[in-house]
């Protein structure tokens, strides 16, 4: 299930980045009294009362500005509003209602987006009576907080989580549907792949009304398996993008990755694995999502009988720590192996849902520890009691030991590699945890 997105918006210098840092309980956003400091958007996962959500920090909105940078920041904020499930409009309680606050409030009212009004800089109870002036904005009763001191943050988060829980969702809870995100850098051939895939006569395409976002999920069925293709190929509406579109593609890709079961990471065969490809790959795997590497435009590569093997070795050397990812060579233009990608996605999805019986795991543990014991540390001998798989999707293995905190990283890598050798999990990032019995 994908995480809901919460966007923090408002005019400059109302304390948006301070609130962002306060909610994350760490300093991620740069806070400064000069307007326009927050240009590149920050987004991170936030958790409250067991509920996780994606938090997006935006720059200060300056409507109708003639300054190019302010226009770009406002455009990005508008996009974040459009992408979000909930908007936090932050206003400055010390200053009161500003004409810009009124314009932003009207914009939010017209959008129909679920909004919480946050009156910031309420640093003591005496200032709390001033918040009711903001009722004139027509967005309901303001929530008093102090991002710098921390007052009212817990109550605000309770309200935020309740708003998310009450929001309608269009997520399909059917576990038989494999949600697939197609990700990769621009012009790698994602759109061509989608068009070729949906153009196959063997595919059954259903028309389902989209969600409130521009990201279009395409449900279809192939050989009895239902899929939901999460398209990140490009923006579906024409936003006023004058300069760098990295923010838009990053936020869209983040949502797609977060909502998928398996990601198809598409790489251009002609240019090879780029730094940007590696960043996308790291984002997918750090989100614990399974993945397939699809090397596109294979038809444009001059080759002989050894080309694929040589190319595979080069890719695996570049992505050494991701060698467990399956690789397939395709041409979205000609249709070469595009259908086979679906079969690979189905196999990887099955691997991510695989559960290894505990007796089998403990036989495995006895063998690998017998082959190589964990080194003693500080004069303490490390002993394993047993191992079990606690979760699937992603698979999680919990090892119980007398000294779990003394187990070295090199030995953890040894156990991880032996798990892959013995049980597979091709394309699947799994977790290993160590607990005291």
C-alpha positions in Angstrom: 0.0 0.0 0.0 1.5 3.4 -1.0 2.1 6.0 1.6 -0.1 9.1 1.6 1.6 12.4 0.8 1.4 15.5 3.0 2.6 18.8 1.5 3.6 21.8 3.7 2.8 25.1 1.8 2.6 28.8 2.5 4.2 32.1 1.7 7.9 32.7 2.5 9.2 32.9 6.1 6.2 31.4 7.9 8.3 28.5 9.3 7.5 25.7 6.8 11.0 24.2 6.9 11.2 24.5 10.7 7.9 22.6 10.9 9.3 20.0 8.4 12.4 19.5 10.6 10.3 19.4 13.7 8.0 16.6 12.3 11.0 14.6 11.2 12.8 15.2 14.5 16.0 15.9 12.5 17.4 18.9 10.5 16.8 18.1 6.9 15.6 21.4 5.5 17.8 24.5 5.6 16.1 27.2 7.8 17.0 30.8 7.2 15.3 34.2 7.5 16.0 35.0 3.9 13.1 34.1 1.6 13.7 31.6 -1.2 16.2 29.4 0.7 14.0 26.3 0.1 14.3 25.9 -3.6 14.9 22.2 -4.1 12.1 20.4 -2.5 12.7 18.0 0.4 10.6 15.0 1.0 11.0 12.2 3.6 8.9 9.6 5.3 7.4 10.7 8.6 5.7 8.5 11.2 3.2 9.2 14.0 1.3 6.8 16.2 2.3 3.9 13.9 1.1 5.7 10.7 3.6 6.6 8.0 3.3 9.3 5.4 5.4 11.1 2.8 6.1 14.6 4.0 7.0 17.3 1.3 8.6 20.6 2.2 7.9 23.4 -0.4 9.3 26.8 -1.0 7.4 30.0 -0.3 4.6 30.8 -2.7 4.7 34.3 -4.1 1.6 34.6 -6.5 1.9 36.7 -9.6 5.6 37.4 -9.0 7.8 38.7 -11.9 10.9 37.1 -10.4 11.9 33.9 -12.3 13.1 32.0 -9.3 10.0 32.9 -7.3 7.8 31.7 -10.2 9.7 28.4 -10.3 9.3 27.9 -6.6 5.6 28.7 -6.8 5.1 26.3 -9.7 6.8 23.5 -7.7 4.6 24.2 -4.7 1.5 24.1 -6.9 2.6 20.7 -8.2 3.2 19.4 -4.7 -0.4 20.5 -3.8 -1.7 18.7 -6.8 0.1 15.5 -5.9 -0.7 15.4 -2.2 -3.4 13.7 -0.2 -3.4 16.4 2.5 -2.1 20.0 2.5 -0.8 21.9 5.6 -1.1 25.6 5.0 1.2 27.3 7.4 0.6 31.0 8.4 2.5 33.3 10.7 0.6 34.0 13.9 2.8 36.9 14.8 2.2 38.7 11.6 -1.5 37.9 11.1 -3.3 37.5 7.7 -1.3 38.6 4.8 -2.8 39.2 1.3 -0.6 36.2 0.0 -2.3 34.0 2.7 -5.6 34.9 1.2 -4.6 34.1 -2.4 -3.1 30.7 -1.3 -6.3 29.9 0.7 -8.5 30.7 -2.3 -6.3 28.5 -4.5 -6.6 25.6 -2.0 -10.4 26.1 -1.7 -10.8 26.0 -5.5 -8.6 22.9 -5.8 -10.9 21.0 -3.3 -7.8 19.6 -1.7 -8.1 18.4 1.9 -6.3 21.1 4.0 -5.3 21.7 7.6 -4.6 25.4 8.6 -1.5 25.6 10.8 -0.9 28.8 12.8 2.8 28.8 13.5 4.9 30.8 16.0 2.4 30.3 18.8 5.2 30.1 21.4 3.1 30.5 24.5 -0.6 30.3 25.6 -1.0 34.1 25.5 -0.5 34.1 21.7 -3.1 31.4 21.2 -6.0 33.8 21.2 -4.7 35.5 18.1 -5.1 32.4 15.9 -8.9 32.9 15.4 -8.2 35.8 13.0 -7.2 33.1 10.4 -10.8 31.7 10.4 -11.4 34.4 7.8 -9.4 32.3 5.3 -12.3 29.9 5.1 -10.2 26.8 5.8 -11.6 25.9 9.2 -10.2 26.4 12.7 -6.5 26.9 12.8 -4.2 24.5 14.7 -1.8 26.5 17.0 1.8 25.2 16.9 5.4 26.4 17.5 7.8 24.7 15.1 10.8 26.0 17.0 9.6 25.3 20.6 7.5 22.2 19.8 4.2 23.3 21.3 1.1 21.8 19.8 2.9 19.5 17.5 1.5 16.3 19.0 -2.1 17.6 18.7 -1.5 18.7 15.2 -0.1 15.2 14.2 -3.1 13.5 15.8 -5.4 15.7 13.6 -3.2 15.0 10.6 -3.3 11.2 11.0 -7.0 11.3 11.6 -7.5 13.3 8.4 -5.5 10.8 6.4 -7.4 7.8 7.9 -10.7 9.5 7.0 -9.6 10.3 3.4 -11.2 8.2 0.7 -8.7 5.9 -1.1 -8.8 4.4 -4.5 -6.1 1.9 -3.7 -7.0 -1.6 -4.8 -6.5 -4.0 -1.9 -6.6 -7.1 -4.1 -3.4 -9.1 -3.4 -3.8 -10.9 -6.8 -2.9 -7.6 -8.6 0.8 -7.0 -9.1 1.5 -3.2 -9.0 4.4 -2.4 -11.4 6.2 0.9 -11.6 8.1 1.8 -14.7 11.0 4.0 -13.8 14.2 5.4 -15.4 15.7 8.6 -16.7 14.1 10.7 -19.4 14.2 9.4 -23.0 15.1 5.9 -22.0 12.0 4.5 -23.8 9.4 4.1 -21.0 6.6 5.5 -23.1 7.5 3.3 -26.0 7.5 0.3 -23.7 4.1 1.1 -22.4 2.6 1.6 -25.8 4.1 -1.6 -27.1 2.9 -3.5 -24.0 -0.6 -2.3 -24.2 -0.7 -2.7 -28.0 -0.4 -6.5 -27.8 -3.5 -8.4 -28.9 -3.0 -10.8 -26.0 -3.5 -8.1 -23.4 -6.9 -7.3 -21.9 -7.0 -3.6 -21.2 -9.8 -2.2 -18.9 -10.8 1.4 -18.6 -11.1 2.5 -15.0 -11.5 6.1 -13.9 -8.3 7.6 -12.7 -7.5 9.1 -9.3 -7.3 12.8 -8.6 -3.6 12.8 -9.6 -2.1 13.0 -13.0 -0.2 9.7 -12.5 -2.3 7.2 -14.4 -2.5 3.6 -13.2 -3.3 1.3 -16.1 -4.9 -2.0 -15.1 -4.5 -4.9 -17.5 -4.4 -8.7 -17.6 -2.0 -11.1 -19.3 -2.2 -14.9 -19.2 -4.5 -14.8 -16.2 -2.4 -12.5 -14.1 -3.7 -9.0 -13.3 -1.3 -6.1 -13.3 -1.5 -2.4 -12.5 1.1 -0.4 -14.4 2.1 2.8 -12.6 3.2 5.1 -15.3 6.1 7.6 -14.6 6.8 8.3 -18.2 5.9 12.0 -18.0 3.5 14.6 -16.8 -0.1 14.2 -18.1 -0.9 17.9 -17.7 1.0 20.9 -19.0 2.5 22.6 -16.0 4.5 25.8 -16.4 7.9 24.2 -16.3 10.5 26.8 -17.3 13.7 25.3 -16.0 14.7 22.2 -14.0 12.0 19.5 -14.0 13.9 17.2 -11.6 11.6 18.0 -8.7 8.5 16.9 -10.7 10.1 13.6 -11.9 11.5 12.9 -8.5 8.2 13.3 -6.7 6.3 11.4 -9.3 8.9 8.6 -9.3 8.9 8.5 -5.5 5.2 8.0 -5.4 5.3 5.3 -8.1 8.1 3.4 -6.3 6.3 3.6 -3.0 3.1 2.3 -4.4 4.5 -0.7 -6.4 5.3 -4.3 -5.8 7.9 -4.6 -8.5 9.8 -1.8 -10.3 11.0 -2.2 -13.9 14.1 -0.1 -14.0 14.8 0.8 -17.7 18.3 1.5 -18.8 19.5 2.8 -22.3 21.7 0.1 -23.9 23.5 2.6 -25.9 24.7 4.9 -23.1 25.0 2.2 -20.4 24.4 2.5 -16.7 24.6 6.2 -15.7 24.9 7.9 -12.3 21.2 8.8 -12.6 20.3 5.2 -13.2 22.2 4.2 -10.1 20.3 6.8 -8.0 17.0 5.5 -9.2 18.1 1.9 -8.5 19.2 2.9 -5.0 15.9 4.7 -4.4 14.0 1.5 -5.4 16.0 -0.8 -3.2 16.2 1.5 -0.2 12.4 1.5 -0.3 12.6 -2.4 -0.2 10.9 -2.8 -3.5 11.7 -5.7 -5.8 13.1 -4.9 -9.2 14.0 -6.0 -12.7 16.6 -4.4 -14.9 15.3 -3.9 -18.5 18.1 -2.9 -20.9 16.2 -1.1 -23.7 17.1 -0.1 -27.3 19.0 -3.4 -27.6 18.1 -3.4 -31.3 20.4 -0.4 -31.8 23.5 -2.1 -30.4 25.9 -3.8 -32.8 26.4 -7.3 -31.5 27.7 -10.8 -31.9 27.0 -14.0 -30.0 29.1 -12.7 -27.0 27.7 -9.2 -26.8 25.0 -9.9 -24.2 27.4 -11.8 -21.9 30.0 -9.0 -22.1 27.3 -6.4 -21.4 25.9 -8.3 -18.5 29.4 -8.6 -16.9 29.9 -4.8 -17.3 26.5 -4.1 -15.7 27.1 -6.4 -12.8 30.6 -4.9 -12.3 29.1 -1.4 -12.2 26.2 -2.5 -10.0 28.2 -5.1 -8.0 26.1 -4.9 -4.8 22.9 -5.3 -6.9 24.0 -8.5 -8.7 20.8 -10.3 -7.5 18.7 -8.2 -9.9 17.6 -10.1 -13.0 18.6 -8.5 -16.4 16.6 -8.7 -19.6 17.5 -7.1 -23.0 14.6 -5.6 -24.8 13.5 -3.3 -27.6 10.4 -1.3 -26.8 10.4 -0.1 -30.4 10.3 -3.6 -32.1 8.6 -5.4 -29.2 11.6 -7.7 -28.6 11.1 -9.5 -25.3 8.7 -6.9 -24.0 6.1 -9.6 -23.0 8.9 -11.6 -21.4 9.4 -8.7 -19.0 6.0 -9.5 -17.6 6.9 -13.1 -16.9 10.0 -11.9 -15.1 8.0 -9.4 -13.1 5.6 -12.2 -12.1 8.6 -14.4 -11.0 10.2 -11.7 -9.0 6.9 -10.9 -7.3 6.5 -14.5 -6.3 10.0 -14.5 -4.8 9.1 -11.4 -2.7 6.1 -13.3 -1.2 8.1 -16.5 -0.6 8.2 -17.8 3.0 10.9 -20.2 4.1 9.8 -22.7 6.8 11.6 -22.3 10.2 13.0 -25.9 10.3 14.6 -25.4 6.9 16.1 -22.1 8.0 17.6 -23.6 11.1 19.1 -26.4 9.1 20.6 -23.7 7.0 21.9 -21.8 10.0 23.6 -24.9 11.4 25.4 -25.5 8.1 26.6 -21.9 7.5 27.7 -21.4 11.0 29.5 -24.7 11.0 31.3 -23.7 7.9 32.3 -20.3 9.3 31.8 -19.2 12.9 31.2 -15.5 13.7 34.4 -14.1 15.2 34.5 -13.5 18.9 34.5 -9.8 20.0 35.9 -8.4 23.2 36.5 -11.9 24.5 32.8 -12.8 24.1 31.9 -15.9 22.1 28.9 -15.3 19.7 26.3 -18.1 19.5 23.2 -18.3 17.4 20.1 -19.9 18.9 17.8 -20.0 15.9 16.5 -18.0 12.9 13.0 -17.4 11.5 11.3 -15.5 8.7 9.0 -12.9 10.3 7.7 -11.1 7.2 7.2 -11.2 3.5 7.2 -8.4 0.9 10.0 -7.6 1.8 11.2 -10.9 3.3 12.6 -10.4 6.8 14.8 -12.9 8.6 15.4 -12.6 12.4 18.5 -14.2 13.9 18.4 -14.8 17.6 21.8 -14.7 19.3 23.4 -14.2 22.8 25.3 -11.1 21.6 23.4 -9.6 18.6 25.1 -6.2 18.8 28.6 -7.8 18.5 28.0 -9.4 15.1 30.3 -7.7 12.6 29.1 -6.3 9.2 31.3 -8.8 7.3 29.6 -11.7 9.0 26.2 -10.2 8.3 27.2 -10.0 4.6 28.3 -13.6 4.8 24.9 -14.7 6.1 23.1 -12.5 3.5 25.0 -14.0 0.6 24.4 -17.6 1.9 20.7 -16.9 2.1 20.7 -15.9 -1.6 22.7 -18.9 -2.6 20.4 -21.3 -0.8 17.0 -19.8 -1.2 17.2 -17.5 -4.2 15.1 -14.3 -3.8 16.2 -13.0 -7.3 15.3 -9.4 -7.7 14.2 -9.1 -4.1 15.9 -6.9 -1.4 15.4 -8.6 2.0 16.2 -7.6 5.5 18.2 -9.4 8.2 17.7 -8.5 11.9 19.5 -9.7 15.0 17.8 -10.0 18.4 18.7 -11.3 21.8 16.9 -14.5 22.8 
